[in-house]
Amino acid sequence: MLNQYLHLKLSQKLSPQQIQLMKLIQLPLQELEQQLEREIEENPALEKGKENDEDINEDSNEYDNEDNSDDEINIDDYLSDDEVPDYRLKTNNHSLDDDEKSIPFASGESFNQYLKNQLNTFSFTDNEKQIAEFLIGSIDPSGYLRREIIDIVDDLAFTMNIDTDLKTVESVLKKIQILDPPGIGARNLQDCLIIQLKRKSITKPIANAINILENNFELFIKKHYEKIISKLNINENELKNSIKEIEKLNPKPGSSFSETTKINSSIIPDFRIEIIDNQLILNLNSRNAPDLYVSSEYKNMLSGYQETKKVSKSQKDAIFFIKQKLDAAKWFIDAINQRNQTLLMTMESIMHFQKKYFLSGNESHLKPMILKDIAEKIDMDISTISRVANSKYVDTPYGIKLIKSFFSEGITNDAGKEVSTIEVKKELKNIIEKENKSKPFTDDELTKEINKKGYPIARRTVAKYREMIGTPVARLRKKL
């Protein structure tokens, strides 16, 4: 049996403009610049640069006194220049006399091309040359070939129509592993380290090191040094010398590729904080963000519609298209302005909350701060603060910092003062750095040491903080 019911329900939906604003807020500066260029390319009603002020005044005089009686489209909504200042993007808030802080970029051949250029030193058949280039293309940025050889053989057959076998591919790979930097084309870490050692002049420490890596790799990575000494029948000093040789090796040979020959990328901060007369000055970085304005040419096209008494269907379609583009241009410019205001409000609130730190640069002065603290101060949603904090950087007198790094939970120390967990992690790192490396502190011992410093935290918290600062367990920190 079917019944009809009346049901009331409240729902919240975001408008396209709100969705656009949220997307713009989370974009860092470099991605914002790319988005601006895309919008300018896609919307002919959106133009960049400086709008001619004389044209603005003439347009305003021309349309202010005209009466529009058309009910379909209110032309004045698009021709009135009273709103022009609000539609402009005015984020280039620097003087021509300001110091230009530009970051030079190096450009050059890619890592992949660098390796391919070295293939000319070998005598390859046409097939082998293609296999070698395919293998190089499969090497990851760290310098490893992590794919199975059998899979590569199949790919060569299906994608390049090269019929080959495992033996041929492995033979070509051996030649690639001779290329610079040493260790390139290794299948795993063990393979990578052994390749590098075999490129050196063989001495007793290096011979022992090769033996350790080839036959006792598991014992070595777990730092069971006593077992290695017993198995290889060497003394502790000989083991130390061999370990020193291994420590000189590069576990990621791809990263050693000279930065001057890579296509560089660099962090561009979204904000800049300066200290002038002991006062903090905040600026939004927008040197590459162009001024935007609504095209006067499109306004003129609409004014032509106003003068036409009879409008054909094709003209109405054209007017509808122009209206859409003008709307999109105005929405985008307004969203950019709102984005900049939101960013400035959020960063200004963070700056004042952490004022003591920004004036001194001392991380112990960072106060416990969570997203909710800032959201309540500027009356915004926590998700908006999160979007700003997660992807934006600020240029401070103490270096470029990720805004997210200023947020932390707090604990109360023995003196009854609330301190940031950042301070606790820093103290834990200092304790680990100063420990006896031949007998490093266990997590229980670290807990006792950090408690002595006045931070009453539990062992499980110490273990969590140790992992967060990237420090392994005591056994893996041990040194001879």
FIVOLO-305807 format. One record per residue: residue in one letter; x, y, z of N, C-alpha, C in turn. Coordinates in steps of 0.05 Angstrom, whole numbers, plus 5000, padded with zeros to 4 digits. Each point is the difference from the previous one (the first is absolute). Example, Ala and Ser with C-alpha at 12.3 -4.5 7.8 and 13.67 -1.06 7.14 Angstrom:
<nodes>
A526448865156498250245000501850245000 S499350214986501650245001498550225014 
</nodes>
This chain:
<nodes>
M501749765000498350245000501850255000 L499550184981501550254998498750225016 N501650155015499050235015501750244994 Q498950235001501450254997500550145027 Y502550105003500650135025501250274993 L499650195018501350274997502350015020 H502450044989502449995017501650254997 L500650145022501750244999502849935007 K501950114985502849945005501750244994 L501850075018501950224995502549894987 S500950134979502549914987501650254992 Q502649975000501850224993501549934974 K499850174981501449964975501850244994 L502449944989501850214993499550104972 S500050264996499750114973502649964985 P499850024973502549974984502150205008 Q499250255008501950205008501449925026 Q498649885019501249915025501949774995 I499349824982501849784994502550114987 Q499750194982502350124987501850145020 L498850145019501650135021501649805017 M498749785008501449805016502449884985 K499649964974502249894984502350194998 L499350264997502150214998501550035026 I498649985022501350045026502249795005 Q499549754991502049795006502350004981 L499950164978502250004981502450175011 P502449884999502450165006500550194977 L501950195004500450224981500649904972 Q501849814997500749914973497649894985 E498449845014497649884987497950224995 L499950205017498150224996500750154974 E502650054996500950144976499249844975 Q500249735001499349844977496950014996 Q498550005022497150014998499150274988 L501450225008499450264988500350004970 E502349884992500550004971497949834985 R499249785012497949834988497450154997 E499250145021497550154999500150224979 I502350144998500350214980499849894971 E501149764997499949874973497249914993 E498549905020497449884995497850214999 N500350225014497950215001500950264987 P499050054976500950254986499050255014 A498149985018499050245014501850075024 L502049845005501950055022502750084988 E500950235008502650104990501850075023 K502649994993502050075021501550254992 G501350125020501450254996498750225015 K500650244992498950245012497850114982 E497650035011497950114984500350314998 N499450104976500450294995497850155016 D500950175019498150155017498350194983 E501150114979498450194983497749854987 D500549754991497949844988497849945020 I500849965025498049945021498250245003 N501150245002498450245004498150054977 E501149964975498450054976497649804999 D500649745007497949805000497950065021 S501050105023498150075021498150224993 N501150214987498350234991498049914979 E500949824982498349914978497649855009 Y500449835021497849815008498550095025 D501050195015498750075025497250124995 N499850154978497550154995498049854982 E500849774991498349864981498049835015 D497649984990498049845012499649744985 N499949785014499749744987497349885008 S498349964981497349905006499749704993 D502149884989499949724992499849825025 D498049835001499649835023501749755000 E500949934975501449744998502850025013 I501550204993502750035010500450295009 N500850025025500550275010502950084993 I500150164978502750074990501650165020 D498650165016501550175019501649835020 D499149765005501549835019502849944989 Y500350024974502549934988501650244990 L498650234997501350244990500750205021 S498749985023500550195022502849985010 D501550225000502749995009500350095029 D497750045014500250065028501249775015 E499649754989501049765013502849924992 V501250144981502649924989502149975021 P500350195019502149965020499849745015 D497549905006499749765014500649754983 Y499950044974500549774983503049964992 R501550195009502849984992501649835020 L502049874990501849865017502350185007 K500150095025502150185008501749875022 T501749814991501749865019502950074996 N500750154979502850084996500550235018 N500249935026500250215021502850085006 H501750034981502750085005500750254984 S501950155010500950244987502149934980 L500350174980502149964980502850015013 D500150135024502650045013500749765018 D498049815003500649775017502249834988 D501449865018502049824991498749774985 E501149944977498949784984501349745009 K498449825012501049755010499349784980 S501749964981499549794980501849775005 I499149764992501549765004500949904973 P502749984995500949914974499449714996 F499449934975499449724994502149904980 A501049765005501849884981498549814982 S500749994975498749814982502149854985 G499349764991502049854985498949734993 E501749804994499149744992498849855024 S498249824995498849855021501849775009 F499449885022501649775011499949774979 N497649964989499749794980501850044976 Q500150254990501650074977503049985006 Y500750075025502849995009501049714998 L498349815008500849724998500149904971 K498150094984499949914972502550104985 N500950245006502450114987502549835004 Q500049865023502449835007500049744984 L497749934988499849754985501850004975 N500750244991501750024976502849885004 T500749955026502749885005500049704996 F497649884995499949714996499449934971 S500849764992499349904973497649835002 F497750114994497549865001498949944972 T498649784998498549954975497550185002 D498550034978497650175001498049905021 N499749745001498149885020500950065028 E502649965005501150055027499850295008 K500450184981499850285006497150075008 Q498149894986497250055008499349885027 I501149765006499649885026501250175022 A502550104995501450175019498450255006 E498950134979498550255004497449945015 F498849764995497549925014500649965029 L502349875006500849955028500550265015 I501350194987500550265012497450145005 G498149984982497450125004498549885023 S500749765008498749865022501450065027 I502250145000501450065025498650225015 D499549975026498650205015501850235008 P499050225011501750235007502249945020 S499649795016502149925020502349854986 G499649914975502149864986499649704999 Y497749905009499549715001498349904977 L500549764991498349864981498349805016 R497650075008498549845019498149804986 R499950004974498249824985501449734996 E498449794998501149734995500949994971 I502249864995501149984973498149864981 I498549805010498149864983497850194991 D499250185017497950204992501150194979 I502650075002501250174980500249864973 V500649745001500249854975497250004986 D497949965016497350004988499350284989 D500750215015499450274990501450074974 L502549914998501650044976498649874976 A498949765005498749864978497450144992 F498450085020497350114994500150304991 T501750165012500050284994502050094979 M502249854997502150084981500649794979 N498449785001500449784980502849905000 I501349985023502749905002499949725013 D500849804986500049735010502749945012 T500049975027502649965014499649805022 D502049955016499849815022501350115026 L499749865022501050095025503050055000 K501449814987503050025000500950254986 T498850074977500850244986499450265016 V497750015012499350245016501850035024 E500649775013501850015023502850094992 S500949914976502650084990500250304994 V497850114989499950294995499950155027 L498549895019499850135026502750025014 K501649794997502750005012501750234990 K499650074974501550224988498950275010 I497450015004498850255011501050055028 Q500549795015501050025028502850105001 I501350034977502750114999499950314997 L497650104993499750294996500350155026 D500450274997500250175023497250135005 P499450065024501449955025500049705008 P502149915015500249715007497549915016 G499049764993497749895014497550024983 I500150144977497750034983499149734989 G497449964999498949754988499949775019 A500650055026499949785020497149915004 R499749745008497349895004499050065028 N501850035019499350055028502350135014 L499750075026502150145015502549835002 Q499749745006502449835002501650004974 D498649974978501250004973501450274995 C498750225007501050274996502750055015 L500149915025502450045016502349834990 I499449764992502149814990501250114974 I498350104982500950114974502050235005 Q499350175020501750235006502749915011 L499949805018502549915012501949874979 K498849854981501649874980501250194980 R499050254999501250214983502550125013 K500549945025502350115015502449824997 S502350115007502449835002499749805023 I500449754995499449805021502349995021 T499350095024501849985023498749805020 K501449945022498949815019497450095012 P499750265009497450095011497849994979 I500650064975498049984979499249714994 A502049834999499549714996498249895022 N500650085025498349915022497250124998 A499850254991497450134997498349864979 I501349924977498549854979499049745011 N501849865016499349745012497650045019 I500150215016497850065019497350034985 L500150174978497650064986498949764984 E501949844988499149784984499049765016 N501349955023499449765015498750045028 N500150255010499050055027498350265001 F498650054978498550254998497950035022 E498549795006497950015020501250065028 L502349875006501350065026501050295001 F500950104977501050274999497850215004 I497849974987497950205002498749995028 K500149775013499049985027502150065021 K502450064991502350085017500749795021 H500049754991501049785017503049974995 Y501550195010502850024994501649765011 E499349915024501449785012499949744983 K497649964988499749764983501750034974 I500250254989501650044976502949955006 I500950105023502949975008500649705002 S498149855012500549715003499949854974 K498250074982499749864974502350064982 L501050254999502150074981502849975013 N500049945025502649965015501850254997 I498750235006501550255000499750135027 N501850205006499750145026498250244998 E499550135022498150235001501050234984 N502750055001501150224985499749964970 E500449764990499749944971497150044992 L498149935017497250044994499450294999 K501150165018499650295000500950124973 N502449924991501150114975498249934976 S498949755000498249924978497450165001 I499050045024497550155003500450294990 K502350115006500650284991499950014970 E501049794986500050004971497149984990 I498349855013497249974992498550275005 E500750135022498650265006500750224980 K502149974986500850204979498349974975 L498649774997498449954976497450154999 N498950034976497550154997497749804995 P498149985019497849814997498050094978 K500250254992498250104978501750144979 P501349844983501950124981498750204981 G497449974994498750194983499950285011 S499950025027499950265013502650154999 S502249854993502650134999500550144973 F498149974982500250134974500150305004 S502050144990500550285005497550174997 E499450165021497650174999500350214978 T502450064992500350214979499249894973 T499949744997499249894975497149905000 K498650035022497249935002498350244994 I497549954992498150214998499050055028 N500850225012499450065028497250095005 S499049945023497550125010500650115028 S498650205008500650125025497450095013 I500050005027497750095015499850314998 I497750094992499550295000498150065023 P500850155020498350055023497650174992 D497749945014497650154994499850265017 F501650015022500050235018502950085006 R500350255009502650095008499750165026 I501549925020499950155026502750135004 E499950265006502350165006499850125028 I502350055012500050145026501250284996 I498350205004500850284996499450155026 D502150115013499750145026498549835020 N500949745001498949815019497049944996 Q499150064976497249954993499949804976 L498149825001499749804979498350114977 I501149994976498650094976499549774982 L497449954993499249784983499250094973 N501049874979499250064972499349744986 L498050024982499349784983501850014975 N501349784994501849994977498449974975 S500150194982498449984975501450144977 R502749985000501550154979499449894972 N499349754998499549894973497049974994 A498350105019497149984995499150264987 P499049984976499250254985497550125011 D499750274996497450135005498049904980 L497649955008497949904983497750204999 Y498750034977497750174997498149884978 V497550095001498149914981500450164974 S500149854978500650124974498050224992 S501150244993498350224991498949944972 E501449834985499149934974497349845001 Y499949825020497549855004497750185010 K500750205016498050195008498950154976 N501750074982499250154976498149834983 M500649744999498349824985497149995012 L499950015026497450005013498550274995 S501650225000498750264995498850014972 G501149854981498849994974497349875001 Y499649815017497449875003498050205011 Q500950175018498150205011498950184979 E501550064980499250194979498249864978 T500049745001498449854979497249955011 K498050084984497249975009499049714995 K500649904977499249724994502549825000 V499749795015502349825004499349724989 S501749904982499649744988500849785020 K499349754993500749785018503049965002 S501550034977502949985001501250215017 Q498850254999501150225017499549945029 K497649885007499449935027501949795010 D500749804983502049805008502750135005 A500750194984502650145004500050155026 I497750145006499850155024500149815024 F498849774998500049815022502949905005 F501549964978502849915003501650225013 I499650254992501550235012499450025029 K497449975007499150025028501449795017 Q500149754989501349785015503050075005 K501350104980502950065002500550235020 L498250204999500250235018499549915029 D498049835003499449895027502449845011 A501149834983502349835008502450185007 A500550214985502250185005499750145027 K497550105005499550145025500249815024 W498949764997500249805021502949935006 F501649974979502749915005501650235013 I499750244991501450235012499250035030 D497449975005499050035027501149775017 A500249764989501049775015503050045007 I501550114981502850065004500350205023 N498450215000500150205021499349885027 Q497949835001499249875025502249815009 R501349864981502249825007502250155014 N500850234988502250155012499350115027 Q497550095004499150105026500149775021 T499049774992500049775018502849925008 L501849994980502849935006501350205019 L499650254995501250215017498949995028 M497349975002498849985027501149775016 T500249774986500949755014502950035008 M501750094982502950025006500550225021 E498550214999500350225020499349905028 S497949845001499249895026502149815011 I501249834982502149815008502550165009 M500650214985502450175006499750125028 H497650115007499750125026499849795022 F498949774994499949785020502849915007 Q501849994980502749915005502050234998 K499150245009501650244998502849975013 K500149885023502549975015502049844983 Y499049794986501849844983501050174976 F498250134986500850154976501950235006 L499950105025501950225007502749895008 S500149755010502549895011501249784982 G498249844987501049774985500649765017 N499550025026500549785019497649815000 E500449754992497849814998498749945027 S501550045022498849955026497950215007 H499950224984497950205004497449954985 L500049784984497549924986498049915020 K497650125000497949935018498449774988 P498849835017498149804990497850144984 M499549904976498050134983498749794982 I497449995000498549814983498350164980 L499049864980498450144980497650155012 K498849885021497750125012500650275012 D502450035011500850265012499850234980 I501149954976500050204979497250044988 A498649784996497350014989498150175018 E500349985026498350165018500850295000 K502650054997500950285000499050164976 I499949874977499150154976497349924991 D498649845016497249924995499849864972 M501749804996499849844975499949715007 D499449844980499849715004502849885002 I500249795016502649865004501149894974 S498249914982500949894974501350224983 T499150255003501350224985502850055010 I500350005027502750045012501849774991 S498949764999501649774992501050024972 R498350104981500850044972502350204998 V499950215016502150205000502649895011 A499849855022502449915014501449774986 N498649834987501249754990501850044975 S499550214985501550024974501450274997 K500150175020501150274997502650025016 Y501850174989502650055014500250305006 V501650065021500450285007503050055001 D500950224989502850085000500550175025 T501349885020500650145025502950095001 P500850165020502850075003501749755006 Y498749785007501549765008499849774979 G499150084976499849804979497149964991 I499749844979497349954989498849765015 K497650055012498749805017497349924989 L499349755003497349904994498250105022 I497850134993498250115021499049785019 K499649764989499049785016501949945023 S502550064997502049935021499750175025 F498450224999499650175023497749895018 F498649804990497849885016501049765015 S499249985025500849775017498149995024 E499949765011498649965026501750115022 G498950015024501550095023500049815023 I502050015017500149855025500850195022 T499449925025500850175023502549885012 N502150165003502549915011499950005031 D502249925013500049985029499650275014 A500650224985499750265012497150104997 G498349844988497250084996499550174976 K502050034983499850164976499349834976 E498250094983499349854976502050054978 V501249794990502150034979499149844976 S501150084977499449874974501449734998 T498749814987501349744995502450034982 I500250224985502350054983502550035018 E499750145023502250045019500849735011 V498149835006500549735012501649834980 K499150014974501449844980502950104996 K500350265001502750114997501849915023 E499050005025501549915023500749704998 L498049844990500549724996502249954979 K500050164979502049984979502850065012 N500250215017502550075012501049785018 I498249865015500949785017501149784984 I498749934977500949784983502750074987 E500350254992502650094987502349975020 K499550045025502250015020500449725014 E498449804993500249745013502649864991 N500849805015502349834994499249814977 K501150044977499149854976500749705002 S501949935017500749725003497949865018 K498550165015497949895017497750215001 P498550024977497950214999497749945019 F498650225006497749985019497749844988 T498949825016497549874992497750205005 D497649934991497750185004499450055029 D500549795017499650035029502050205011 E502549984991502150185010499550284990 L499150034975499350264989497850135016 T498049845009497850115016501150115026 K501849855013501150105025501650264996 E501550014977501650244995498350254994 I497849964984498350234993498450085025 N499349815017498650075025501850175018 K502649945000501950155016500150304991 K499550044974500050274989497450165007 G498249865013497550145009497649964982 Y500249804982497749944982498849735007 P497850005015498849755010498449854978 I501449864982498749854979500549705003 A498149844990500249715003501849884979 R500749745004501849864982498949994972 R497449934998498849984973500050264985 T499850235015500250264988502850064990 V502049915016502850034992500549854975 A499049754998500349844976498850134976 K497650125004498650134978501650254990 Y501050165019501650244993502649924987 R501249785009502649914988499549934971 E497849864994499449934972499450254984 M498750205012499350254986502450164992 I502249995016502450144993501949834983 G499149764992501549844982502349855012 T499849935025502249865014499349715004 P501749814992499449725004500249905029 V499449755005500249895027503049985008 A500549955026502750015011501949814985 R499049754994501849804986501050104974 L498450164985500950094974501550265001 R500250125024501750245004502749935010 K500449755006502549915012502450024980 K502250105011502550024984502349885016 L501949894985502449885014501950225010 
</nodes>
